[in-house]
Amino acid sequence: MALSKEDKQQSGCLHNSDSIIASSKPNRGFILNFIDGHIKEIQWMLYGVGAIAAVLIIRDIYATILLKFKQFKKASEIPDLFIRKNVTLQGKVISVRAEDDISGKIPVLLTKHQQLLRTPSFLKKDANELNYLPVVLAGICSSPSVLSWLDIHVKHQHIWFKMLERGDGRIDSVVSFRKGWRKVRINEELIKKGIGQVYHYDKLPLNKPFESFILKLLKLESHAVHRGTGMWKEDLPDYWTRISKWCKSQCHRMFKKRKR
């Protein structure tokens, strides 16, 4: 009996499906044979993955314990992991001073770091300047007006500092303190009120959070200039004169484009 065209197509499909199933069986067999022949290697690989995971977990636990119990007295004592993750620490500002840097002076807050679980007072040793963390207000250029404001409003206050970068034994940070019921970022406050200027960097920081924060400060400085706030109001008769002075200042403090 002759088969119709549709019957031939159906039989062809069945034949193709049978051939696919048949061809897949050797592949499954090959995989099973491979696993059986390399069972020890696979076990060691799983052990290695488990060991790496355990090391990462232990590192995070150690960092957490260190954050709670360790009191940092030098910038070099702070783990690199804390800097990379931009961890926020806290402490009390003991004194304020200006220090020389590559392109000018920077304001430094000598801060007594306070760990989350503090040591009883009778176990504490006498402190001196060598035991205080030098916390730099990131992106701020030091000036008499900046130091005066810090001395009045920030000295002896409790602060929180989010670490952005470490260099020359100092910690560049975004520093906050409590003003009433809210926290205020000191770096931004100094620029908003026209008390200080943005520090001149020869090139943008390689650290992305640091770079973004500097660009934010520049925008705040631009608004302060436009409004004639603080230092930008002195001896500036009109809006266009303020703009002209700010543009001249920016020309001298222009960033060099980072090679990408």
Sequence and secondary structure as in RCSB ss.txt:
>XXXX:A:sequence
MALSKEDKQQSGCLHNSDSIIASSKPNRGFILNFIDGHIKEIQWMLYGVGAIAAVLIIRDIYATILLKFKQFKKA
SEIPDLFIRKNVTLQGKVISVRAEDDISGKIPVLLTKHQQLLRTPSFLKKDANELNYLPVVLAGICSSPSVLSWL
DIHVKHQHIWFKMLERGDGRIDSVVSFRKGWRKVRINEELIKKGIGQVYHYDKLPLNKPFESFILKLLKLESHAV
HRGTGMWKEDLPDYWTRISKWCKSQCHRMFKKRKR
>XXXX:A:secstr
    HHHHHHHHHHHHHHHHHHHHHHHHHHHHHHHHHTHHHHHHHHHHHHHHHHHHHHHHHHHHHHHHH    SG
GGS HHHHHTT EEEEEEEEEEEEEETTEEEEEEEEEE  SS   GGG     GGGSEEEEETTEE  HHHHHHH
HHHTTT EEEEEEEEEETTEEEEEEEEEETTEEEEHHHHHHHTTSSEE   SB  SSHHHHHHHHHHHHHHHHHH
HHT GGGTTT  SHHHHHHHHHHHHHHT  B    
